[in-house]
Amino acid sequence: MPTPTPLELAGWLGCLVGVVMGINQVMRLLDRFKEHPPPRDTYQVKGDYVTRSEWKEVREEVDGLAGELRESVVEVRRELAHDKEITNAAAEARAEKLHTRISEVLVHLTRIEMSRRK
């Protein structure tokens, strides 16, 4: 079998490109005849057609989820406020206990110092 010349290879590649381009054009033509909903009843969302009723359903679902999210955020904020109150109360109790212990130590040190002076 003889090896093809570069000119013959280029010719075959050109034919292949022509066939692929032809197939692409036929597919685009067939896509134009594909059935689409009437324009007055649709919205185009990123290349897909959505009817008004479908769009309304999606919008209502998103609104419902947004409401649930708002309720969850409010609940989490309430919990955080409650946790903050508990943490502040515990910190204040620890500080009081520490100050009481320091005061007791100072009283004992004062007594020890007074007993040494006598």
C-alpha positions in Angstrom: 0.0 0.0 0.0 1.6 3.3 -1.0 1.9 6.0 1.6 -0.3 9.1 0.9 1.4 12.4 0.1 0.9 15.4 2.3 -1.4 16.9 -0.3 -3.7 13.8 -0.2 -3.7 13.9 3.7 -4.7 17.5 3.6 -7.5 16.7 1.2 -8.9 14.0 3.4 -8.7 16.2 6.5 -10.5 18.9 4.6 -13.2 16.5 3.6 -13.5 15.3 7.2 -13.9 18.9 8.4 -16.5 19.6 5.8 -18.5 16.5 6.9 -18.4 17.5 10.5 -19.4 21.1 9.7 -22.3 19.8 7.6 -23.5 17.5 10.4 -23.3 20.5 12.8 -25.5 22.6 10.5 -28.1 19.9 10.1 -28.3 19.5 13.8 -28.8 23.3 14.3 -31.5 23.2 11.6 -33.3 20.4 13.4 -33.0 22.2 16.7 -34.9 25.2 15.2 -37.9 23.0 14.4 -37.9 21.5 17.9 -41.1 22.4 19.7 -40.9 25.3 22.2 -43.7 26.7 24.4 -45.4 29.8 23.1 -43.3 33.0 23.9 -46.0 34.7 25.9 -46.2 31.8 28.4 -42.4 31.4 29.0 -39.3 32.8 30.5 -35.9 31.9 29.3 -33.6 30.9 32.1 -30.0 30.1 31.0 -31.1 28.6 27.7 -34.0 26.5 29.2 -37.6 27.5 28.7 -39.8 27.6 31.8 -43.5 28.2 31.8 -45.0 30.9 34.0 -46.7 28.3 36.3 -43.4 26.5 36.7 -41.6 29.8 37.4 -44.3 30.7 40.0 -43.9 27.3 41.7 -40.2 27.7 42.0 -40.5 31.2 43.2 -43.0 30.1 45.9 -40.7 27.3 47.0 -37.8 29.7 47.3 -39.9 32.1 49.3 -40.9 29.4 51.6 -37.3 28.3 52.1 -36.2 31.9 52.7 -38.9 32.2 55.4 -37.6 29.0 57.1 -34.1 30.3 56.9 -35.1 33.6 58.5 -36.8 31.7 61.4 -33.7 29.6 61.9 -31.5 32.7 62.0 -33.8 34.3 64.6 -33.7 31.1 66.7 -30.0 30.8 66.5 -29.6 34.5 67.5 -31.9 33.9 70.5 -29.8 30.8 71.5 -26.6 32.9 71.2 -28.0 35.6 73.4 -29.0 33.1 76.0 -25.6 31.4 75.9 -23.9 34.8 76.2 -26.0 35.6 79.3 -25.1 32.2 80.9 -21.4 32.7 80.0 -21.4 36.2 81.5 -23.1 35.1 84.6 -20.6 32.2 85.1 -17.7 34.6 84.5 -19.1 37.0 87.0 -19.5 34.3 89.6 -15.9 33.1 89.0 -14.7 36.7 89.4 -16.7 37.1 92.7 -15.3 33.9 94.0 -11.7 34.9 93.1 -12.2 38.4 94.7 -13.5 36.7 97.9 -10.5 34.4 98.1 -8.1 37.3 97.5 -9.9 39.3 100.3 -9.6 36.3 102.6 -5.9 35.9 101.8 -5.4 39.7 102.5 -7.2 39.4 105.8 -5.0 36.4 106.8 -1.8 38.2 105.7 -2.8 41.2 107.7 -3.4 39.1 110.8 0.0 37.3 110.3 1.7 40.7 109.9 0.0 42.1 113.0 0.9 39.0 115.1 4.6 39.4 114.0 4.7 43.1 115.1 3.6 42.3 118.6 
